[in-house]
Amino acid sequence: MENRIYNFSAGPAILPLDVLKEAKEDFVSYKGTGMSVMEMSHRSKTYDDIIKAAERDIRTLLNIGDDYAVLFLQGGATLQFSMVPLNIMAPNNKADYIVTGSWSKKAVKEAKRVGDVNIAASSEESNFNNIPKQEDMKLDAEASYVHFTSNNTIFGTQFSAEPSVGDVPLVCDASSDILHKKIDVNKYGLIYAGAQKNMGPAGVALVIIKKNLLDRAPADLHTYLNYNTHVEKDSMYNTPSTYGIYIIGLVAKWLIGLGGLDVMYKMNLEKAALLYDFMDASGGYFSGTAAKEDRSLMNVTFRLPNEDLEKKLISEAADKGFSGLKGHRSVGGLRASIYNAFPKKGVEDLVEFMKNFKVNN
């Protein structure tokens, strides 16, 4: 599609072109029903098939067992900052948080409204340019859970492996790298992820929760904030984000068609290596902001020798169809978000553009 640009936005972010084409084909009349998915009742047989297929394919991709519930909720990851402690901070009413960026700090803020929060580790002193080492984590064996953010969009860092937390349930905000590789879900008590970075459009949060944690929810917890409500109603307690869930289902089907998450991970490694290797060979002209061992495969953050050059690159890049390269307003610099759906050709073209920019500037 010749009018498509390269969308490096951190979120809402790029979706697979095949998914957009299928959604376009079915937009006015889904599979001959005479109505759009946006119009149909969430109680209809047709939509029931859509949401069940989305859940089934998510379970297939991540090999999620029957001892976990899979939910499609609203409120994004931000609501989960509250729902997690409200539901599972009991019985000890305290939790460990590993702080690696802005989003984990926001999660801490909400958890403190519910109980005691122990900052088990933080990289804030180094402006979040690294992931804390396992040996530096001060974990509490009596914590109700340990929370971490797997990928940090603003600072360009990512956990290469889960922190080791013993028998304490592990909770992960995986909003910006969900489905980028295969993980062992059995290591987790709860995973949540806003859809709009690597899985679908804004408006849906995926929650994967081990069913034995559902018993922790206080009896007087507000109905909508209780995970049990949504498990019992199969994510249909209220009208869900029907179209968003439909797109998530298409993305999951697309990933299965590629060959699954091992294939996707290989592609993500290749894309990130193209950009990082070029930056590292630029003699410091393009300098990554994250520690090399903790670099994100999803969000490549970097600086140029000065802010004037950064502004010039962003402007010239936009003119050539490279959109969304400006870094987050809180840190400046540049950021190339190369999520699952971002094509390798786009990274190759960006590298070529950056080469020419360096020569001319």
N, C-alpha and C positions, 0 to 999 in steps of 0.2 A: 504494500500500500504506500504509494510514493509520497503521500503527504504526512506520513508519520515521522516524528522527530525522535531523537534519543532522549528518553526521559530518565534523568539521574535523580529524580526527587526521592527523598527519604520516606515519604508517605503523606497522603495516599500515593501509591507508587505504581510502577509499570505492571501490567497484567499480560499474560501470554497472548500473542496475536491470534493464535488458534482459538483461544477461549473467547476473545472479543468477537471474532467472526461467527462462531457458533451462537453466541448470545444475540448478535445482530440478526442472524438468520431466523431466530425464534422469537424475536422481541415482540412483534405484533401479534403473532399467533403461535403459541408454544405447541410444537408437535401436533398441529392441526386441531387444537382445542378451541380455536376461535378467540382466544384471549391471551394477553401477556402474563408471564409469571407475576409481574407487578400488580396485576388485577385480580388474580384468582384467590379464592378462599384458602387460608392456611389449613382449613379443616377438610379440604377436598381430597379425593383419592389421588388425583394427579400430583398435588403438592406433597402429600404424604410420601409418595414414591420419591420425590425430589429430595426431601430432607433425609429420608432413610438411606438413599443412595450416597448422599454426601457423608453421612456418619459412617456408613459401611466402608467407603473408600479411604476415609481418614484412618479408620481402624486398620485397614489393610496396609496402608503406607507405613504406619508406625507400629504395626503388630501389637495393637492394644487388646488386651485380654478382657474377658467378661467381668473381671473383678474391678474394672474401671468404668465409670460413666463418662460419656462424651456429651457435652452441652454446647449449644449455640445461644449465647446470651447477648444482651445489649449493654450499653454503657462503656464499651471498650475496656482496655486494660485498666484504665483509671478507676472504674468501679470495682475492679478486682483488687485494687490496693486496699479497699475496705472490706469486701466480701471475704477475702482470705482470712484475715484475723478474726472477723466477726464469727466465722463458721468453725475455724479449727485451732484458734489459739488456746481454747480449753484443752485439757483440764488445768494446766499449770499457769495459764494466763501470761506466758512470756514466750518470746521468740527471738531467734538469731537472724540478723540481716547482714548480708555482705553488700557493701555500698561501692558501686563502680561507676556511678554517673547520676545524671539528673533524675532519671526515672526511678531508680532504686531509692534515691533520697525522698521522692514523693511517696513511694510505698512505705517508707519508714514513718513519715509524717502521719499517715492514716493509721498505721499499726499502733502508734503511741496513744491513739485515742481509745484503744481497746485494752492494752495491757503493757507490760514491760518489754522494752526492746533493747537487746544487746547488739551493739555494732561489732560483729565478730571480726570484721576486717574492712578496711576502706583504703581506696587509692586517691582520696581527695587531696592529700598533701602534695601529690605530684600532678595535680589537675587532671586526675583520672586518665592518665596516659598508659596505664598498665592494669593487669589483673592481679590481685593479691595472690601470693603463693600459699599453698596449702599449709605449710609449716608456720605461717604467720597468722593463721586464723585461730581466734580464741573462741572456740565453740563451747556452748553450755549443754552438757549431756541431758539436762532436765528441760531444755527448750521444747516447746510444742512442735516447732518446725524450724527449718533453716530456709531462708528466702534468698535467691540470687537472680540477677538479670543476665541472661545468657549472652546477649549482644547489646552493645551500647552505641546507638545510632549517632549521637552527638560527638562522642570522643573517639569512635572508630576502634573500639576494643571488643574482644570476644573471648569467652571461655572456650578453650579447646577441648576440655573435658569437664564433667561435673565435679564440683567439690565433694570430697569424701566426708560424710557426716554421720557415719555409724548407723545406729538404729533410729535416729530422728528423721521424721518425714522431710523430704526435700521438696521445696516449692520453687517453681521457676516462672519468671516472666520471660516468655520466649517470643515476644511480639515481633521482633525484627529479624529472627532467623528460624522461625518455625518451618519445618519441612525442608530445610536446606541440606540436611543429611539425616541418615538414620540414627536414632538414639534408642537407648534401652529404657523404655517407659517404666519398666519395673523398678528402676532406681528412684523413681519420683513418687511423691504422695499426691502432688497436684502440679499441673502445667496450665498456664493460661497465656493467651496471645490475642492481641488485637489483630484483625484480619488485614488491615489496610497497607501493610508493608510487604508481606511476602506470600499472602494467601488469598486475598480477595479485596473487595471494596470496603470502605469505612462503614461502620455500623454494626459489626458483628465481633464478638469475642468468643474464641474457642476456649473451653475449659475441659480439661481431662483430669478427673479426680478419682482416687482410689476409694472404693465404696466404703471401706471400713472407717474412713475419716468422716463420713456423713453423720455418724452418731455423735460427734462432738458438738454439733450445732446446738446452741441454747434453745430451750423450748419456747422462750418468749421473743426470739429473734423475729424481726419483721418478716412477713410472709415472702415478699419478693426477694429479700436479701438472703434467704435460706436456700442453700444448694438443693436440699431435699425437695423443695417445691418444684424445681425445674427438672430434677431427675424423675420424680413421680409423674410429671406431665410431659415428659419427652421433649423438653425445650418449648412447650406449647402452653405454658401457664397464661401468658398473654400473647398477642400477635407478634410473632418473631419478625426479624428483618428478612422477609421472605426472599427478596431478590438477591440480597447479599449472600445468603446461604446457598442459593442456586448457583451463584458464581463460584463460591468456594467448592461446591461439588464439581463444577467444570474444571477448576484448577486441579483438584485431586485426581480427576479422571485423566487430565493432561499429563500429570506426573507419572501415573501408572503406565500410560502409553509410552512415555519416554524410556521406561524400564525400571522405574522406582527411584528411591532416594539415594541409593548407592551411585547410580548413574548421574543423578542431579548433583551430588556432592563432587564427583569428578569434574563435572562441568564448572562448578563454582570455584574449585581449586585452580583450574586452568585460567579462568577469567581474571581472578584476583592476582595470579602470578604475573600475567601480562602487564598489569598496571604497576604493581609493586616493583617488579624487576626493572621496569623502565625508570621509575622514580629513583631507585637505588643507584642506578647507573648515570644519573643526571648530574653528578658532582655536587649535590646539595641544592641545585636549583629548585627541584621539586622535593621537598622534605616531608616525609610522613610524620604525623604527630603522635602516633601510638608506638609503644615499644614493639620491636619487630616480632618478638615471640608471642605477642598478644594481639596482633593485627586482625581486624575483622575481615571476613570474606564478603560481607554484605555492604559495609560502609567504609570506603577508603577516604580517610581524612588527611589533608596535606596543606602545606603552605608554600608560598613563593618568597623570594628575597625581601619583598616589601608589599605593603597593601595596595599601592598604586598598580603594581603589576598584577596583583590578584584581581582587582576591579577590571583591568583591561582584559585579562583572560576570560573572565566571566562574561563580559560584554561581547567579545569577539566569538566566544563559544556559542552564545545564544544566537548570534547572527548566522552561524553555520549549522544550527539545529541541534546543539547540545544544551539541553535545558536542565535546570535544577542543580547546577554545580556549586552554587553559593553555600558556604558552610552555615551551620546553625547560628542564629543571631547572637547566641550567648558566648560563642567562641571565635567566630569569624573564620577566615581561611576558606578552604574549598573542601567539598565532599562529593565523591562520586558513589552513589548507591547503586550497586550492581546485584540486585536480588535475583532469585531464581529465574524470573521471566526476562531478565535483561540479556540481550543476545551477545554472543562473543564478538560478532562483527562490530558491535557498538563500542566495545572496549578497544578493539584494534584501531578503529577510526579515531577514538579519543586519543590514544597514544600517538598516532600519526599527527593529529592536530597539536598536541603538546610538544612534540619534537619540533614542528615548524615554528611554534610560538617561541620556544627557547632560542632558536636560530635567529629569529627576527627581533628578539628583545633581550 
